[in-house]
C-alpha cells in the first residue's frame, strides 16, 4: 500500500518550511508491492550482472516490518546462480522536479550493488537521461556515489550514442550499518544530491542542452534495485548471501 501523508506525521530530512509532501510510498503493508505503482524487472537486464531479477517472488522483493526488503540470494534459478529484485514506476508514476528522497539501509558484502535511480520516460538510453541518486559498491565500502548520464549532441555527431556523465561521491563510515536518507533536489536549472543533510554534488542541467529538449527538463520514473557483480559490482563473495537491501520509504516533495 502507498499513501499520501501530511507533513507533520513525517520525520523527513527535507526542510518542512521549504517543501510540501506530494506523494509517498511508506512500504507499511505486507507481501508484494502495490501493482498500481510498481513494476518488476525480470531476467538478465544490464551491465553483465550475475543475478536473475524475479517478478512477484517474495523471496526477492517483499514488504515486511515497515520496509521494502530486496533480497539477493545464491541459488540456481533460470540458468543463473543468483537471484535478486528490481522494481520501478515506469508507466505508472513519474516525477518532474521537486525533492525525491529514499531512506534506506544498504546491504553488506563484496559483490552487491544497490541503487536508487531514475530514467527519463522518453526515448532510449542515454538520450532519455539517467539520474543516479545513490549507488554503492563494496569495492569502495565507505563511498556513496551520485551520477547523471545523458547523450551529448557533439559526441553523437562524431559517432556513437554520445554517452556523457558527470558525478561525485561522499565518504560515510559504514553506510551499511544504519539507515540513511538519499535525496535529489531538482528544478529546471540544477540538481542537488544529498546524503542525509550533506549536499555533496550539484549538477548544472544546462550541461545537457538548453531548452525543453534537455532530458532533465522532462519527467523521470524511479527504480530501486540490488544488482550482484557485473561491470561495477565486481567479484562476488558467496558468503554474504542472502543479503538484504532495506528501503523504509520513498517520498516526493514539491516546493511550497
Secondary structure, 3 states (H helix, E strand, C coil): CCCCCCHHHCCCCCCCCCEEEEEEECCCCCECCCCCCCEECCECCCCCCCEEECCCCCCCEEEECCEEEEEEEEEEECCEEEEECEEECCCCCEECCEEEEEEEECCCCCCEEEEEEEEECCCCCCCCCEEEEEEEEHHHCCEEEEEEEEECHHHHHCCCCCEEEEEEEEECCCCCCCCEEEEEEECCCEEEEEECCEEEEEEEHHHHCCCCCCHHHCCEEEEEEEEECHHHHCCCCHHHCCEEEEEEEEEEEEEC
